[in-house]
């Protein structure tokens, strides 16, 4: 026996992920609203002074995000990933790769919208001894002048003309039911097919599976949804100085990115398959990168040009194509994006925690969102309550909290600090030169503050 949802899922098999992704692009979604590696621009020794042309090679911040989106679209075309059938309890946050068509009428039979009595004809009514409850077989028909107690959601007996709410009826000394207000024909009856008929399209391809979508799918008869598969991500944590437990000591520090990145990447729609600690080992990094078949590899640290910064040499060794080599953004300037294969990319995050967050939102977020065929949030702005100092040439990403008076910049926003972003609702995009008090600034919502699907970290 096939389970509900099988037929519609099978009929949509011809729609691939690239097509679903294209539909999402055409129909964007609604608008939303203890450091590891401190003091290190990439990883290893303190970040060296870059030659003058390094900044000129860096990509402007908006262009870097657009490049990540284009790279993901090219990867989706190359991979031709097949949509997957996902149980409802595992589909939250996925994007529909097939239209959601009703497998049944909703409701599938006439039901009572209220607790009360089902009535036939004009009153007063004689009341049956036995009532009608939800989930039971169809009750016996009513005759004129007859009523029966009924619960919300229960099947309406044949020949019922209306439902009288409990608070709108009274019984006399002979047990007959009288209305306390006028009764309209068909009142408080939900007729079969009121919401939809079997075969009606409820939601189009490209819809994000929110909790409400999952509820609608279940009501419409589905056990599974045909969805775009989650992008697979491997995380490689670099650095010999990192501790996984306890207090910092003897020059060793706690790794903040290992615990932070996997749930953040899941909130961006990814399936995090592995988190590996590589250390500052060029051979181990090469082995890990070349052995991975993930859609995206994310590295932490090692993106500058220090003596133990091995990301660039590894990418050169394997013949990777650098799409973004540095971004005109603060913090996070030494982030990078590389194409390893037609359908595989690497995002290199700086080692400083807030700089890594900057790289995550600049490069990983648009790439993963596009691979997952999630709708892009519409840009939105709010006025800054306070002036924000800017970099002379680069975009700054500054943690803010959202209040009635606008976006309030937070302190503790240095590259190695997480204290500000841990309290933040969003990051404000501050243009080169800074922003004055009251100036409108573009905001990038953080997953746990967006009020949407991003709050889901599993």
C-alpha positions in Angstrom: 0.0 0.0 0.0 1.4 3.4 -0.9 1.4 6.1 1.8 -0.3 9.4 1.3 1.9 11.7 -0.7 3.4 9.0 -2.9 1.4 9.8 -6.0 2.1 13.5 -6.1 5.7 13.1 -5.2 6.2 10.6 -8.0 4.5 12.9 -10.6 7.0 15.6 -9.8 10.2 13.6 -10.3 11.0 15.3 -13.5 11.6 18.7 -11.8 15.2 18.9 -10.8 16.9 21.1 -8.2 18.1 23.7 -10.8 14.6 24.2 -12.0 13.3 24.6 -8.4 16.1 27.1 -7.7 15.2 29.1 -10.8 11.6 29.3 -9.7 12.7 30.6 -6.3 14.7 33.3 -8.0 11.6 34.4 -10.0 9.5 34.4 -6.8 11.6 35.7 -3.9 10.3 35.3 -0.4 9.1 37.9 2.0 11.4 40.3 3.9 12.7 39.2 7.2 14.2 41.0 9.4 35.4 33.5 24.5 37.2 34.0 21.2 39.0 31.5 19.1 42.0 32.7 17.2 42.1 36.2 18.8 44.4 38.7 17.1 45.0 36.6 14.0 44.0 37.9 10.6 44.0 34.4 9.1 45.8 31.8 11.3 49.1 31.0 12.8 51.3 34.1 13.5 49.7 37.6 13.7 48.4 38.6 10.3 51.3 40.0 8.2 51.2 43.4 6.5 49.7 42.8 3.0 51.4 44.4 0.0 49.6 47.4 -1.4 48.0 45.5 -4.3 46.4 43.0 -1.9 43.6 45.4 -1.0 43.1 46.3 -4.7 42.6 42.6 -5.5 39.9 42.4 -2.8 36.3 42.2 -4.0 33.8 44.8 -2.9 31.4 43.5 -0.4 28.2 43.5 -2.5 30.0 41.9 -5.4 31.4 39.2 -3.2 27.9 38.2 -2.2 26.7 38.2 -5.8 29.7 36.1 -6.8 28.7 33.5 -4.2 25.2 33.3 -5.5 26.4 32.9 -9.1 28.8 30.2 -8.0 26.0 28.3 -6.4 23.8 28.5 -9.5 26.6 27.2 -11.6 27.2 24.3 -9.1 23.5 23.5 -9.1 23.6 23.2 -12.9 26.6 21.0 -12.8 25.4 18.7 -10.1 21.9 18.2 -11.4 20.9 17.0 -7.9 17.7 15.1 -7.8 14.9 16.2 -5.4 14.4 14.0 -2.4 11.3 12.6 -0.6 11.6 13.8 3.0 9.3 12.8 5.9 7.3 15.7 7.3 9.2 15.6 10.6 12.5 16.2 8.8 11.4 18.7 6.1 11.4 21.9 8.1 13.4 24.6 6.3 13.6 22.7 3.0 12.3 24.1 -0.3 9.5 22.4 -2.2 10.7 20.9 -5.5 7.2 19.9 -6.5 3.9 21.7 -6.1 1.8 20.8 -3.1 -1.5 19.5 -4.5 -4.3 18.4 -2.2 -4.7 14.6 -2.0 -8.1 15.0 -0.5 -10.9 17.5 0.0 -10.5 19.7 3.0 -12.5 19.1 5.1 -13.0 15.6 3.7 -16.6 15.5 5.1 -19.1 18.0 6.5 -18.0 18.8 10.0 -19.2 20.9 13.0 -17.3 24.2 13.5 -18.5 24.4 17.1 -19.5 22.4 20.2 -23.3 22.4 20.4 -26.2 20.6 18.7 -26.7 19.5 15.1 -30.3 20.5 14.2 -32.8 19.4 11.6 -35.7 21.7 10.7 -37.3 24.3 12.9 -37.3 24.1 16.7 -37.9 23.3 19.4 -36.1 20.0 19.0 -36.1 16.7 20.7 -32.5 15.8 21.7 -31.1 12.3 21.1 -29.6 10.6 24.1 -26.3 9.8 22.4 -24.1 12.5 21.1 -21.7 12.7 18.1 -17.9 12.9 18.7 -15.0 13.7 16.4 -13.3 10.7 14.9 -16.3 8.4 14.9 -18.2 6.9 12.0 -21.0 8.8 10.2 -23.9 9.1 12.6 -27.5 8.3 11.7 -29.4 11.0 9.8 -31.6 13.5 11.7 -35.3 13.9 11.2 -37.1 17.2 11.3 -37.5 18.5 14.8 -34.6 16.4 16.1 -31.2 17.5 17.5 -28.1 15.7 18.7 -25.2 16.9 20.8 -22.1 17.3 18.6 -18.4 18.1 19.2 -16.2 20.4 17.1 -14.8 18.5 14.2 -17.3 15.7 14.3 -19.1 14.5 11.2 -22.4 16.2 10.6 -25.4 13.8 10.4 -27.2 13.7 7.1 -30.1 16.2 6.8 -28.6 18.5 9.4 -29.7 22.1 8.6 -27.5 24.0 11.1 -25.4 23.7 14.2 -26.5 25.6 17.3 -23.6 26.6 19.6 -23.8 25.4 23.2 -24.0 29.0 24.5 -26.9 29.7 22.2 -29.3 27.0 23.4 -31.3 26.0 26.4 -33.5 23.0 27.3 -36.9 23.2 28.9 -38.4 21.0 31.7 -39.4 18.4 29.0 -35.8 18.2 27.7 -36.6 20.0 24.5 -34.0 22.3 23.0 -34.7 26.0 22.3 -32.5 28.6 20.6 -31.7 31.8 22.5 -31.0 33.6 19.2 -32.0 33.2 15.6 -30.6 30.1 13.8 -29.4 30.6 10.2 -29.5 27.8 7.7 -26.0 26.1 7.5 -24.5 28.1 10.4 -21.4 26.7 12.0 -21.1 23.8 9.5 -17.8 23.4 7.6 -18.9 21.9 4.3 -16.8 19.3 2.6 -14.2 21.0 0.3 -14.6 24.4 1.9 -10.8 24.9 2.0 -9.8 22.9 -1.1 -10.8 20.1 -3.4 -8.6 17.1 -4.1 -6.1 18.1 -6.8 -6.1 21.8 -6.0 -2.6 23.3 -6.0 -2.1 24.6 -2.5 1.5 25.8 -2.7 3.9 26.2 -5.7 7.4 25.0 -6.2 9.9 27.1 -4.3 7.9 27.4 -1.1 9.8 27.2 2.1 8.6 24.4 4.4 7.6 26.3 7.5 5.8 24.7 10.4 2.5 25.9 8.9 3.4 24.3 5.5 4.1 21.0 7.3 0.7 21.2 9.0 -1.1 22.0 5.7 0.8 19.1 4.0 -0.3 16.7 6.7 -3.9 17.9 6.6 -3.8 17.5 2.8 -2.8 13.8 3.1 1.0 13.9 2.8 3.5 11.8 4.7 6.5 13.1 2.7 7.4 16.2 0.8 9.4 16.4 -2.5 12.1 18.9 -1.6 15.5 20.3 -2.7 18.2 18.3 -0.7 20.2 20.2 1.9 23.7 21.3 0.7 26.3 19.0 2.4 29.0 20.8 4.3 32.2 19.7 5.9 33.9 22.0 8.5 37.6 22.0 8.9 38.9 23.8 12.0 42.5 24.9 11.7 45.0 25.9 14.4 47.4 24.1 16.8 46.5 26.6 19.6 42.9 25.5 20.1 41.4 23.8 23.1 38.1 21.9 23.0 37.5 22.1 26.7 38.6 23.9 29.9 40.2 27.3 30.4 42.9 28.8 28.3 46.4 28.1 29.5 50.0 28.2 28.3 49.2 30.1 25.2 46.4 27.8 24.2 42.9 29.2 23.8 39.3 27.8 23.5 38.0 27.1 20.0 34.8 29.2 19.6 34.2 28.4 15.9 33.9 24.7 16.2 30.9 24.9 18.5 29.4 28.0 16.7 29.6 27.1 13.0 27.7 23.8 12.7 24.4 25.1 14.2 24.8 28.3 12.3 25.3 26.5 9.0 22.3 24.2 9.7 20.3 27.4 10.3 21.3 28.4 6.8 19.9 25.2 5.4 23.0 23.0 5.3 23.5 19.4 6.4 26.7 19.5 8.4 28.3 16.1 7.9 31.6 16.5 9.7 33.6 18.8 11.9 37.3 18.0 11.7 40.1 19.6 13.7 43.1 19.8 11.4 45.6 21.9 13.3 48.2 23.8 11.4 49.2 20.8 9.2 49.4 21.5 5.4 49.4 17.8 4.6 46.4 17.0 6.7 44.5 20.0 5.2 45.3 18.8 1.7 44.1 15.3 2.6 40.9 16.6 4.1 40.0 18.9 1.2 40.7 16.3 -1.5 38.9 13.5 0.3 35.7 15.5 0.8 32.7 15.1 -1.5 30.7 17.8 0.3 29.0 20.5 -1.7 30.8 23.1 0.4 33.9 22.9 2.6 34.3 25.6 5.3 37.7 26.3 6.8 38.5 28.5 9.8 41.6 30.5 9.8 44.7 30.1 7.7 43.5 32.5 5.0 46.2 35.1 5.3 49.9 34.8 4.4 51.5 33.8 7.6 54.0 30.9 8.1 51.3 28.4 9.0 48.5 29.8 6.8 48.0 26.8 4.5 44.7 27.5 2.8 46.1 29.4 -0.2 49.0 27.0 -0.9 46.6 24.1 -0.6 44.2 25.7 -3.1 47.1 26.3 -5.5 48.3 22.8 -5.2 44.9 21.3 -6.2 44.3 23.8 -9.0 41.3 25.4 -7.4 39.9 28.6 -9.0 39.8 31.6 -6.6 36.5 33.4 -7.2 36.9 35.8 -4.2 40.3 36.4 -2.7 39.7 38.9 0.1 36.7 41.1 0.5 36.6 44.9 1.1 34.9 44.2 4.5 35.7 44.8 8.1 36.0 42.5 10.0 36.7 39.6 7.7 38.9 41.1 5.0 40.9 37.8 4.3 37.9 35.6 3.6 37.9 33.7 0.3 35.7 31.6 -2.0 37.2 29.0 -4.3 35.8 26.6 -6.8 37.3 23.2 -6.3 35.2 21.3 -8.9 32.2 22.3 -11.0 29.9 21.3 -8.2 32.1 21.9 -5.1 33.3 25.1 -3.4 35.4 26.1 -0.4 34.7 29.1 1.8 37.7 30.1 3.8 36.7 32.0 7.0 39.2 34.2 8.9 40.2 32.9 12.3 39.0 35.8 14.4 35.4 34.9 15.5 33.6 38.0 14.5 35.6 38.1 11.2 34.4 34.5 10.7 30.8 35.6 11.2 31.3 38.3 8.6 32.7 35.7 6.2 29.8 33.4 6.9 27.2 36.0 6.1 29.1 37.4 3.1 30.0 34.2 1.3 28.5 31.1 2.9 25.0 32.4 3.4 24.3 33.4 -0.2 26.0 30.2 -1.5 24.1 27.9 0.8 20.8 29.7 0.4 21.1 29.4 -3.4 22.0 25.7 -3.3 19.1 25.0 -1.0 16.8 27.0 -3.3 15.7 29.1 -0.4 14.0 32.5 -1.3 16.3 35.4 -0.8 15.2 37.9 1.9 14.3 41.3 0.6 16.9 43.9 1.7 15.6 46.3 4.4 17.0 49.2 6.2 16.5 51.0 9.6 18.0 54.2 10.9 21.0 53.9 13.1 20.4 55.4 16.5 24.1 56.3 17.0 26.8 57.3 14.6 29.1 54.5 13.5 32.8 55.0 12.5 33.6 53.6 9.1 36.7 52.2 7.4 38.0 54.6 4.7 37.6 52.1 1.9 35.8 49.0 3.2 32.3 48.0 4.2 31.9 47.5 8.0 29.5 44.9 9.5 28.5 46.0 12.9 26.3 44.1 15.4 23.1 45.9 16.3 20.0 45.3 18.4 16.6 46.4 16.9 14.6 48.9 19.0 11.7 51.2 18.3 14.2 54.0 17.7 16.0 51.9 15.0 19.2 49.9 15.0 21.3 50.4 18.1 25.0 49.6 17.4 26.7 47.4 20.1 30.1 47.7 21.6 32.5 44.8 21.6 32.5 44.6 17.9 36.2 44.0 17.3 37.3 41.1 14.9 38.2 38.8 17.8 35.0 39.5 19.9 31.8 37.5 20.1 30.2 39.5 23.0 28.5 42.0 20.7 27.1 39.5 18.1 25.9 37.2 20.9 23.6 39.9 22.0 22.7 41.2 18.5 19.6 40.9 16.3 21.4 41.8 13.1 24.5 43.2 11.5 24.3 46.7 10.1 26.0 47.2 6.7 28.0 50.4 7.2 29.4 51.9 4.0 33.0 53.2 3.6 33.4 56.4 5.5 30.9 55.5 8.3 27.3 56.5 9.0 25.8 59.3 10.9 23.1 59.0 13.6 19.7 58.6 11.9 21.2 57.4 8.6 19.4 54.4 7.1 21.6 51.2 7.1 21.0 47.9 5.4 20.5 45.1 8.0 21.5 41.4 7.8 19.3 39.4 10.1 20.9 36.7 12.3 19.2 33.3 12.1 17.9 33.3 15.7 16.5 36.8 15.4 14.8 36.7 12.0 11.6 35.3 13.4 11.4 32.9 10.5 12.7 29.4 9.5 16.2 30.3 10.4 15.5 29.8 14.1 15.6 26.1 13.4 19.1 24.8 14.2 18.6 21.1 13.7 
